[in-house]
Each structure stands twice: as structure tokens, then as C-alpha cells.
Amino acid sequence: MIKNGAIAAVLETSAEERAGLTQLDALDRKLAELRDQVRRGGRVVLEAGLFGGAP
């Protein structure tokens, strides 16, 4: 953690944060795939529940 431009504390990554990272990584890959699809001129059709909402 940085405070006033200096290191104030070093935080350890929790198991919960590591699990969240797995989900964020999967979401990032899917978003990159959708961006590439648009760049190639394709249409974007979202899957039900893709972003954690109700299907």
C-alpha cells in the first residue's frame, strides 16, 4: 500500500483474492475474444449469464 508516495504497508494476497483472480482472468480472456471478433467485423452475441447476471 502506498501513502504519500512511500510504501506504507505490504499486503499479502488472500486465498479469496486468488480465487477471484481466476474468475477475472477468465473474464479478461472472454472480453479479448469479443474485441477480436469485433475487429474482424463479426457480430457480438452475448451468452446468457456471461457477466454474472441472471440468464
CHARMM-style PDB file with segment names, atoms N, HN, CA, C and O in Angstrom:
ATOM      1  N   MET     1       0.850  -1.147   0.000  1.00  0.00      PROA
ATOM      2  CA  MET     1       0.000   0.000   0.000  1.00  0.00      PROA
ATOM      3  C   MET     1       0.910   1.228   0.000  1.00  0.00      PROA
ATOM      4  O   MET     1       1.922   1.265   0.700  1.00  0.00      PROA
ATOM      5  N   ILE     2       0.537   2.225  -0.791  1.00  0.00      PROA
ATOM      6  HN  ILE     2      -0.285   2.195  -1.360  1.00  0.00      PROA
ATOM      7  CA  ILE     2       1.343   3.443  -0.892  1.00  0.00      PROA
ATOM      8  C   ILE     2       0.595   4.597  -0.221  1.00  0.00      PROA
ATOM      9  O   ILE     2      -0.611   4.760  -0.405  1.00  0.00      PROA
ATOM     10  N   LYS     3       1.324   5.387   0.554  1.00  0.00      PROA
ATOM     11  HN  LYS     3       2.304   5.254   0.704  1.00  0.00      PROA
ATOM     12  CA  LYS     3       0.753   6.541   1.241  1.00  0.00      PROA
ATOM     13  C   LYS     3       1.758   7.687   1.131  1.00  0.00      PROA
ATOM     14  O   LYS     3       2.922   7.535   1.500  1.00  0.00      PROA
ATOM     15  N   ASN     4       1.309   8.819   0.629  1.00  0.00      PROA
ATOM     16  HN  ASN     4       0.363   8.942   0.329  1.00  0.00      PROA
ATOM     17  CA  ASN     4       2.168   9.989   0.445  1.00  0.00      PROA
ATOM     18  C   ASN     4       3.415   9.663  -0.375  1.00  0.00      PROA
ATOM     19  O   ASN     4       4.497  10.182  -0.102  1.00  0.00      PROA
ATOM     20  N   GLY     5       3.259   8.800  -1.380  1.00  0.00      PROA
ATOM     21  HN  GLY     5       2.380   8.378  -1.602  1.00  0.00      PROA
ATOM     22  CA  GLY     5       4.354   8.476  -2.269  1.00  0.00      PROA
ATOM     23  C   GLY     5       5.354   7.463  -1.742  1.00  0.00      PROA
ATOM     24  O   GLY     5       6.354   7.181  -2.403  1.00  0.00      PROA
ATOM     25  N   ALA     6       5.104   6.914  -0.568  1.00  0.00      PROA
ATOM     26  HN  ALA     6       4.292   7.142  -0.031  1.00  0.00      PROA
ATOM     27  CA  ALA     6       6.025   5.940   0.019  1.00  0.00      PROA
ATOM     28  C   ALA     6       5.281   4.646   0.338  1.00  0.00      PROA
ATOM     29  O   ALA     6       4.061   4.642   0.505  1.00  0.00      PROA
ATOM     30  N   ILE     7       6.020   3.565   0.418  1.00  0.00      PROA
ATOM     31  HN  ILE     7       7.011   3.568   0.282  1.00  0.00      PROA
ATOM     32  CA  ILE     7       5.413   2.283   0.787  1.00  0.00      PROA
ATOM     33  C   ILE     7       5.025   2.343   2.261  1.00  0.00      PROA
ATOM     34  O   ILE     7       5.875   2.534   3.130  1.00  0.00      PROA
ATOM     35  N   ALA     8       3.721   2.179   2.532  1.00  0.00      PROA
ATOM     36  HN  ALA     8       3.031   2.024   1.826  1.00  0.00      PROA
ATOM     37  CA  ALA     8       3.216   2.247   3.898  1.00  0.00      PROA
ATOM     38  C   ALA     8       3.012   0.846   4.476  1.00  0.00      PROA
ATOM     39  O   ALA     8       3.133   0.649   5.685  1.00  0.00      PROA
ATOM     40  N   ALA     9       2.701  -0.126   3.614  1.00  0.00      PROA
ATOM     41  HN  ALA     9       2.603   0.034   2.632  1.00  0.00      PROA
ATOM     42  CA  ALA     9       2.463  -1.488   4.091  1.00  0.00      PROA
ATOM     43  C   ALA     9       2.561  -2.444   2.909  1.00  0.00      PROA
ATOM     44  O   ALA     9       2.351  -2.056   1.759  1.00  0.00      PROA
ATOM     45  N   VAL    10       2.879  -3.684   3.207  1.00  0.00      PROA
ATOM     46  HN  VAL    10       3.050  -3.999   4.140  1.00  0.00      PROA
ATOM     47  CA  VAL    10       2.900  -4.740   2.204  1.00  0.00      PROA
ATOM     48  C   VAL    10       1.749  -5.680   2.536  1.00  0.00      PROA
ATOM     49  O   VAL    10       1.692  -6.254   3.623  1.00  0.00      PROA
ATOM     50  N   LEU    11       0.840  -5.827   1.590  1.00  0.00      PROA
ATOM     51  HN  LEU    11       0.886  -5.360   0.707  1.00  0.00      PROA
ATOM     52  CA  LEU    11      -0.338  -6.659   1.813  1.00  0.00      PROA
ATOM     53  C   LEU    11      -0.118  -8.047   1.232  1.00  0.00      PROA
ATOM     54  O   LEU    11       0.437  -8.184   0.142  1.00  0.00      PROA
ATOM     55  N   GLU    12      -0.543  -9.057   1.938  1.00  0.00      PROA
ATOM     56  HN  GLU    12      -0.994  -8.946   2.824  1.00  0.00      PROA
ATOM     57  CA  GLU    12      -0.472 -10.439   1.463  1.00  0.00      PROA
ATOM     58  C   GLU    12      -1.749 -10.759   0.688  1.00  0.00      PROA
ATOM     59  O   GLU    12      -2.834 -10.306   1.052  1.00  0.00      PROA
ATOM     60  N   THR    13      -1.613 -11.533  -0.371  1.00  0.00      PROA
ATOM     61  HN  THR    13      -0.731 -11.901  -0.666  1.00  0.00      PROA
ATOM     62  CA  THR    13      -2.763 -11.946  -1.163  1.00  0.00      PROA
ATOM     63  C   THR    13      -3.484 -13.084  -0.457  1.00  0.00      PROA
ATOM     64  O   THR    13      -2.870 -14.088  -0.096  1.00  0.00      PROA
ATOM     65  N   SER    14      -4.787 -12.925  -0.262  1.00  0.00      PROA
ATOM     66  HN  SER    14      -5.286 -12.109  -0.556  1.00  0.00      PROA
ATOM     67  CA  SER    14      -5.575 -13.955   0.422  1.00  0.00      PROA
ATOM     68  C   SER    14      -6.021 -15.034  -0.563  1.00  0.00      PROA
ATOM     69  O   SER    14      -5.964 -14.846  -1.778  1.00  0.00      PROA
ATOM     70  N   ALA    15      -6.464 -16.162  -0.021  1.00  0.00      PROA
ATOM     71  HN  ALA    15      -6.511 -16.315   0.966  1.00  0.00      PROA
ATOM     72  CA  ALA    15      -6.982 -17.255  -0.858  1.00  0.00      PROA
ATOM     73  C   ALA    15      -8.212 -16.776  -1.627  1.00  0.00      PROA
ATOM     74  O   ALA    15      -8.422 -17.161  -2.777  1.00  0.00      PROA
ATOM     75  N   GLU    16      -9.014 -15.943  -0.991  1.00  0.00      PROA
ATOM     76  HN  GLU    16      -8.843 -15.630  -0.056  1.00  0.00      PROA
ATOM     77  CA  GLU    16     -10.212 -15.414  -1.637  1.00  0.00      PROA
ATOM     78  C   GLU    16      -9.833 -14.535  -2.839  1.00  0.00      PROA
ATOM     79  O   GLU    16     -10.481 -14.594  -3.884  1.00  0.00      PROA
ATOM     80  N   GLU    17      -8.787 -13.725  -2.684  1.00  0.00      PROA
ATOM     81  HN  GLU    17      -8.261 -13.677  -1.835  1.00  0.00      PROA
ATOM     82  CA  GLU    17      -8.326 -12.890  -3.783  1.00  0.00      PROA
ATOM     83  C   GLU    17      -7.775 -13.747  -4.921  1.00  0.00      PROA
ATOM     84  O   GLU    17      -7.999 -13.438  -6.091  1.00  0.00      PROA
ATOM     85  N   ARG    18      -7.058 -14.815  -4.589  1.00  0.00      PROA
ATOM     86  HN  ARG    18      -6.876 -15.066  -3.638  1.00  0.00      PROA
ATOM     87  CA  ARG    18      -6.521 -15.708  -5.621  1.00  0.00      PROA
ATOM     88  C   ARG    18      -7.652 -16.377  -6.402  1.00  0.00      PROA
ATOM     89  O   ARG    18      -7.553 -16.537  -7.619  1.00  0.00      PROA
ATOM     90  N   ALA    19      -8.722 -16.768  -5.711  1.00  0.00      PROA
ATOM     91  HN  ALA    19      -8.801 -16.638  -4.723  1.00  0.00      PROA
ATOM     92  CA  ALA    19      -9.873 -17.369  -6.388  1.00  0.00      PROA
ATOM     93  C   ALA    19     -10.533 -16.342  -7.310  1.00  0.00      PROA
ATOM     94  O   ALA    19     -10.951 -16.671  -8.420  1.00  0.00      PROA
ATOM     95  N   GLY    20     -10.619 -15.120  -6.850  1.00  0.00      PROA
ATOM     96  HN  GLY    20     -10.279 -14.853  -5.948  1.00  0.00      PROA
ATOM     97  CA  GLY    20     -11.190 -14.057  -7.666  1.00  0.00      PROA
ATOM     98  C   GLY    20     -10.346 -13.788  -8.897  1.00  0.00      PROA
ATOM     99  O   GLY    20     -10.878 -13.469  -9.960  1.00  0.00      PROA
ATOM    100  N   LEU    21      -9.036 -13.914  -8.760  1.00  0.00      PROA
ATOM    101  HN  LEU    21      -8.604 -14.174  -7.896  1.00  0.00      PROA
ATOM    102  CA  LEU    21      -8.134 -13.709  -9.885  1.00  0.00      PROA
ATOM    103  C   LEU    21      -8.410 -14.713 -11.005  1.00  0.00      PROA
ATOM    104  O   LEU    21      -8.332 -14.370 -12.185  1.00  0.00      PROA
ATOM    105  N   THR    22      -8.728 -15.931 -10.638  1.00  0.00      PROA
ATOM    106  HN  THR    22      -8.792 -16.210  -9.680  1.00  0.00      PROA
ATOM    107  CA  THR    22      -9.064 -16.957 -11.631  1.00  0.00      PROA
ATOM    108  C   THR    22     -10.291 -16.528 -12.431  1.00  0.00      PROA
ATOM    109  O   THR    22     -10.325 -16.668 -13.653  1.00  0.00      PROA
ATOM    110  N   GLN    23     -11.295 -16.007 -11.731  1.00  0.00      PROA
ATOM    111  HN  GLN    23     -11.267 -15.894 -10.738  1.00  0.00      PROA
ATOM    112  CA  GLN    23     -12.511 -15.545 -12.411  1.00  0.00      PROA
ATOM    113  C   GLN    23     -12.227 -14.328 -13.280  1.00  0.00      PROA
ATOM    114  O   GLN    23     -12.733 -14.237 -14.399  1.00  0.00      PROA
ATOM    115  N   LEU    24     -11.424 -13.391 -12.779  1.00  0.00      PROA
ATOM    116  HN  LEU    24     -11.014 -13.465 -11.870  1.00  0.00      PROA
ATOM    117  CA  LEU    24     -11.086 -12.198 -13.556  1.00  0.00      PROA
ATOM    118  C   LEU    24     -10.287 -12.560 -14.804  1.00  0.00      PROA
ATOM    119  O   LEU    24     -10.476 -11.961 -15.863  1.00  0.00      PROA
ATOM    120  N   ASP    25      -9.404 -13.531 -14.679  1.00  0.00      PROA
ATOM    121  HN  ASP    25      -9.251 -14.017 -13.819  1.00  0.00      PROA
ATOM    122  CA  ASP    25      -8.608 -13.966 -15.823  1.00  0.00      PROA
ATOM    123  C   ASP    25      -9.503 -14.556 -16.905  1.00  0.00      PROA
ATOM    124  O   ASP    25      -9.309 -14.276 -18.088  1.00  0.00      PROA
ATOM    125  N   ALA    26     -10.476 -15.366 -16.516  1.00  0.00      PROA
ATOM    126  HN  ALA    26     -10.634 -15.593 -15.555  1.00  0.00      PROA
ATOM    127  CA  ALA    26     -11.410 -15.960 -17.485  1.00  0.00      PROA
ATOM    128  C   ALA    26     -12.238 -14.866 -18.159  1.00  0.00      PROA
ATOM    129  O   ALA    26     -12.472 -14.924 -19.367  1.00  0.00      PROA
ATOM    130  N   LEU    27     -12.679 -13.879 -17.397  1.00  0.00      PROA
ATOM    131  HN  LEU    27     -12.489 -13.832 -16.416  1.00  0.00      PROA
ATOM    132  CA  LEU    27     -13.455 -12.777 -17.950  1.00  0.00      PROA
ATOM    133  C   LEU    27     -12.606 -11.952 -18.915  1.00  0.00      PROA
ATOM    134  O   LEU    27     -13.084 -11.547 -19.975  1.00  0.00      PROA
ATOM    135  N   ASP    28     -11.351 -11.706 -18.549  1.00  0.00      PROA
ATOM    136  HN  ASP    28     -10.963 -12.035 -17.688  1.00  0.00      PROA
ATOM    137  CA  ASP    28     -10.442 -10.949 -19.408  1.00  0.00      PROA
ATOM    138  C   ASP    28     -10.234 -11.661 -20.737  1.00  0.00      PROA
ATOM    139  O   ASP    28     -10.226 -11.023 -21.789  1.00  0.00      PROA
ATOM    140  N   ARG    29     -10.066 -12.983 -20.695  1.00  0.00      PROA
ATOM    141  HN  ARG    29     -10.073 -13.502 -19.840  1.00  0.00      PROA
ATOM    142  CA  ARG    29      -9.895 -13.747 -21.937  1.00  0.00      PROA
ATOM    143  C   ARG    29     -11.134 -13.645 -22.817  1.00  0.00      PROA
ATOM    144  O   ARG    29     -11.023 -13.507 -24.035  1.00  0.00      PROA
ATOM    145  N   LYS    30     -12.321 -13.714 -22.199  1.00  0.00      PROA
ATOM    146  HN  LYS    30     -12.411 -13.826 -21.209  1.00  0.00      PROA
ATOM    147  CA  LYS    30     -13.568 -13.625 -22.959  1.00  0.00      PROA
ATOM    148  C   LYS    30     -13.725 -12.244 -23.581  1.00  0.00      PROA
ATOM    149  O   LYS    30     -14.138 -12.134 -24.735  1.00  0.00      PROA
ATOM    150  N   LEU    31     -13.404 -11.189 -22.838  1.00  0.00      PROA
ATOM    151  HN  LEU    31     -13.069 -11.278 -21.900  1.00  0.00      PROA
ATOM    152  CA  LEU    31     -13.506  -9.838 -23.375  1.00  0.00      PROA
ATOM    153  C   LEU    31     -12.530  -9.636 -24.535  1.00  0.00      PROA
ATOM    154  O   LEU    31     -12.873  -8.994 -25.527  1.00  0.00      PROA
ATOM    155  N   ALA    32     -11.325 -10.178 -24.415  1.00  0.00      PROA
ATOM    156  HN  ALA    32     -11.046 -10.700 -23.609  1.00  0.00      PROA
ATOM    157  CA  ALA    32     -10.341 -10.080 -25.502  1.00  0.00      PROA
ATOM    158  C   ALA    32     -10.862 -10.797 -26.742  1.00  0.00      PROA
ATOM    159  O   ALA    32     -10.690 -10.315 -27.862  1.00  0.00      PROA
ATOM    160  N   GLU    33     -11.493 -11.936 -26.541  1.00  0.00      PROA
ATOM    161  HN  GLU    33     -11.633 -12.327 -25.631  1.00  0.00      PROA
ATOM    162  CA  GLU    33     -12.071 -12.685 -27.659  1.00  0.00      PROA
ATOM    163  C   GLU    33     -13.171 -11.870 -28.344  1.00  0.00      PROA
ATOM    164  O   GLU    33     -13.244 -11.840 -29.573  1.00  0.00      PROA
ATOM    165  N   LEU    34     -14.020 -11.214 -27.561  1.00  0.00      PROA
ATOM    166  HN  LEU    34     -13.961 -11.239 -26.563  1.00  0.00      PROA
ATOM    167  CA  LEU    34     -15.087 -10.389 -28.128  1.00  0.00      PROA
ATOM    168  C   LEU    34     -14.512  -9.189 -28.888  1.00  0.00      PROA
ATOM    169  O   LEU    34     -15.011  -8.844 -29.959  1.00  0.00      PROA
ATOM    170  N   ARG    35     -13.464  -8.549 -28.344  1.00  0.00      PROA
ATOM    171  HN  ARG    35     -13.059  -8.830 -27.474  1.00  0.00      PROA
ATOM    172  CA  ARG    35     -12.828  -7.424 -29.035  1.00  0.00      PROA
ATOM    173  C   ARG    35     -12.252  -7.877 -30.370  1.00  0.00      PROA
ATOM    174  O   ARG    35     -12.404  -7.191 -31.380  1.00  0.00      PROA
ATOM    175  N   ASP    36     -11.598  -9.022 -30.376  1.00  0.00      PROA
ATOM    176  HN  ASP    36     -11.475  -9.580 -29.555  1.00  0.00      PROA
ATOM    177  CA  ASP    36     -11.035  -9.548 -31.627  1.00  0.00      PROA
ATOM    178  C   ASP    36     -12.131  -9.848 -32.639  1.00  0.00      PROA
ATOM    179  O   ASP    36     -11.968  -9.606 -33.835  1.00  0.00      PROA
ATOM    180  N   GLN    37     -13.230 -10.367 -32.158  1.00  0.00      PROA
ATOM    181  HN  GLN    37     -13.362 -10.563 -31.186  1.00  0.00      PROA
ATOM    182  CA  GLN    37     -14.362 -10.687 -33.029  1.00  0.00      PROA
ATOM    183  C   GLN    37     -14.878  -9.414 -33.695  1.00  0.00      PROA
ATOM    184  O   GLN    37     -15.178  -9.413 -34.889  1.00  0.00      PROA
ATOM    185  N   VAL    38     -14.982  -8.329 -32.923  1.00  0.00      PROA
ATOM    186  HN  VAL    38     -14.738  -8.329 -31.953  1.00  0.00      PROA
ATOM    187  CA  VAL    38     -15.457  -7.056 -33.466  1.00  0.00      PROA
ATOM    188  C   VAL    38     -14.439  -6.506 -34.470  1.00  0.00      PROA
ATOM    189  O   VAL    38     -14.824  -5.989 -35.519  1.00  0.00      PROA
ATOM    190  N   ARG    39     -13.164  -6.611 -34.160  1.00  0.00      PROA
ATOM    191  HN  ARG    39     -12.851  -7.031 -33.308  1.00  0.00      PROA
ATOM    192  CA  ARG    39     -12.115  -6.124 -35.073  1.00  0.00      PROA
ATOM    193  C   ARG    39     -12.157  -6.849 -36.412  1.00  0.00      PROA
ATOM    194  O   ARG    39     -11.825  -6.266 -37.444  1.00  0.00      PROA
ATOM    195  N   ARG    40     -12.559  -8.106 -36.403  1.00  0.00      PROA
ATOM    196  HN  ARG    40     -12.828  -8.580 -35.564  1.00  0.00      PROA
ATOM    197  CA  ARG    40     -12.653  -8.886 -37.640  1.00  0.00      PROA
ATOM    198  C   ARG    40     -13.972  -8.638 -38.370  1.00  0.00      PROA
ATOM    199  O   ARG    40     -14.232  -9.236 -39.414  1.00  0.00      PROA
ATOM    200  N   GLY    41     -14.810  -7.746 -37.811  1.00  0.00      PROA
ATOM    201  HN  GLY    41     -14.600  -7.260 -36.963  1.00  0.00      PROA
ATOM    202  CA  GLY    41     -16.076  -7.415 -38.461  1.00  0.00      PROA
ATOM    203  C   GLY    41     -17.220  -8.326 -38.065  1.00  0.00      PROA
ATOM    204  O   GLY    41     -18.296  -8.268 -38.660  1.00  0.00      PROA
ATOM    205  N   GLY    42     -16.998  -9.167 -37.066  1.00  0.00      PROA
ATOM    206  HN  GLY    42     -16.124  -9.214 -36.583  1.00  0.00      PROA
ATOM    207  CA  GLY    42     -18.044 -10.080 -36.628  1.00  0.00      PROA
ATOM    208  C   GLY    42     -19.070  -9.416 -35.721  1.00  0.00      PROA
ATOM    209  O   GLY    42     -18.879  -8.301 -35.238  1.00  0.00      PROA
ATOM    210  N   ARG    43     -20.126 -10.114 -35.515  1.00  0.00      PROA
ATOM    211  HN  ARG    43     -20.281 -11.021 -35.907  1.00  0.00      PROA
ATOM    212  CA  ARG    43     -21.171  -9.646 -34.602  1.00  0.00      PROA
ATOM    213  C   ARG    43     -20.917 -10.220 -33.218  1.00  0.00      PROA
ATOM    214  O   ARG    43     -20.341 -11.298 -33.067  1.00  0.00      PROA
ATOM    215  N   VAL    44     -21.356  -9.482 -32.217  1.00  0.00      PROA
ATOM    216  HN  VAL    44     -21.824  -8.607 -32.339  1.00  0.00      PROA
ATOM    217  CA  VAL    44     -21.189  -9.923 -30.836  1.00  0.00      PROA
ATOM    218  C   VAL    44     -22.544 -10.373 -30.311  1.00  0.00      PROA
ATOM    219  O   VAL    44     -23.503  -9.601 -30.276  1.00  0.00      PROA
ATOM    220  N   VAL    45     -22.603 -11.625 -29.909  1.00  0.00      PROA
ATOM    221  HN  VAL    45     -21.824 -12.251 -29.937  1.00  0.00      PROA
ATOM    222  CA  VAL    45     -23.805 -12.177 -29.291  1.00  0.00      PROA
ATOM    223  C   VAL    45     -23.376 -12.678 -27.919  1.00  0.00      PROA
ATOM    224  O   VAL    45     -22.582 -13.613 -27.811  1.00  0.00      PROA
ATOM    225  N   LEU    46     -23.901 -12.055 -26.876  1.00  0.00      PROA
ATOM    226  HN  LEU    46     -24.545 -11.295 -26.963  1.00  0.00      PROA
ATOM    227  CA  LEU    46     -23.506 -12.410 -25.518  1.00  0.00      PROA
ATOM    228  C   LEU    46     -24.228 -13.664 -25.051  1.00  0.00      PROA
ATOM    229  O   LEU    46     -25.405 -13.875 -25.344  1.00  0.00      PROA
ATOM    230  N   GLU    47     -23.498 -14.484 -24.322  1.00  0.00      PROA
ATOM    231  HN  GLU    47     -22.542 -14.312 -24.083  1.00  0.00      PROA
ATOM    232  CA  GLU    47     -24.069 -15.690 -23.738  1.00  0.00      PROA
ATOM    233  C   GLU    47     -24.886 -15.294 -22.505  1.00  0.00      PROA
ATOM    234  O   GLU    47     -24.542 -14.340 -21.808  1.00  0.00      PROA
ATOM    235  N   ALA    48     -25.958 -16.024 -22.243  1.00  0.00      PROA
ATOM    236  HN  ALA    48     -26.237 -16.799 -22.809  1.00  0.00      PROA
ATOM    237  CA  ALA    48     -26.773 -15.758 -21.065  1.00  0.00      PROA
ATOM    238  C   ALA    48     -25.933 -15.968 -19.816  1.00  0.00      PROA
ATOM    239  O   ALA    48     -25.278 -17.000 -19.674  1.00  0.00      PROA
ATOM    240  N   GLY    49     -25.947 -15.000 -18.914  1.00  0.00      PROA
ATOM    241  HN  GLY    49     -26.480 -14.161 -19.029  1.00  0.00      PROA
ATOM    242  CA  GLY    49     -25.226 -15.115 -17.655  1.00  0.00      PROA
ATOM    243  C   GLY    49     -23.728 -14.929 -17.771  1.00  0.00      PROA
ATOM    244  O   GLY    49     -23.007 -15.212 -16.814  1.00  0.00      PROA
ATOM    245  N   LEU    50     -23.233 -14.462 -18.908  1.00  0.00      PROA
ATOM    246  HN  LEU    50     -23.819 -14.232 -19.685  1.00  0.00      PROA
ATOM    247  CA  LEU    50     -21.796 -14.324 -19.129  1.00  0.00      PROA
ATOM    248  C   LEU    50     -21.128 -13.459 -18.082  1.00  0.00      PROA
ATOM    249  O   LEU    50     -20.025 -13.771 -17.634  1.00  0.00      PROA
ATOM    250  N   PHE    51     -21.775 -12.383 -17.688  1.00  0.00      PROA
ATOM    251  HN  PHE    51     -22.671 -12.129 -18.052  1.00  0.00      PROA
ATOM    252  CA  PHE    51     -21.172 -11.444 -16.761  1.00  0.00      PROA
ATOM    253  C   PHE    51     -21.750 -11.566 -15.360  1.00  0.00      PROA
ATOM    254  O   PHE    51     -21.760 -10.592 -14.608  1.00  0.00      PROA
ATOM    255  N   GLY    52     -22.221 -12.729 -15.010  1.00  0.00      PROA
ATOM    256  HN  GLY    52     -22.213 -13.520 -15.622  1.00  0.00      PROA
ATOM    257  CA  GLY    52     -22.689 -12.984 -13.665  1.00  0.00      PROA
ATOM    258  C   GLY    52     -24.128 -12.566 -13.393  1.00  0.00      PROA
ATOM    259  O   GLY    52     -24.622 -12.752 -12.281  1.00  0.00      PROA
ATOM    260  N   GLY    53     -24.792 -12.019 -14.367  1.00  0.00      PROA
ATOM    261  HN  GLY    53     -24.390 -11.868 -15.271  1.00  0.00      PROA
ATOM    262  CA  GLY    53     -26.200 -11.633 -14.197  1.00  0.00      PROA
ATOM    263  C   GLY    53     -27.106 -12.825 -14.377  1.00  0.00      PROA
ATOM    264  O   GLY    53     -26.649 -13.940 -14.628  1.00  0.00      PROA
ATOM    265  N   ALA    54     -28.378 -12.582 -14.248  1.00  0.00      PROA
ATOM    266  HN  ALA    54     -28.749 -11.676 -14.044  1.00  0.00      PROA
ATOM    267  CA  ALA    54     -29.362 -13.644 -14.439  1.00  0.00      PROA
ATOM    268  C   ALA    54     -29.370 -14.074 -15.897  1.00  0.00      PROA
ATOM    269  O   ALA    54     -29.272 -13.234 -16.791  1.00  0.00      PROA
ATOM    270  N   PRO    55     -29.486 -15.366 -16.143  1.00  0.00      PROA
ATOM    271  CA  PRO    55     -29.517 -15.863 -17.532  1.00  0.00      PROA
ATOM    272  C   PRO    55     -30.753 -15.426 -18.280  1.00  0.00      PROA
ATOM    273  OT1 PRO    55     -30.918 -15.765 -19.452  1.00  0.00      PROA
TER     274      PRO     55
END
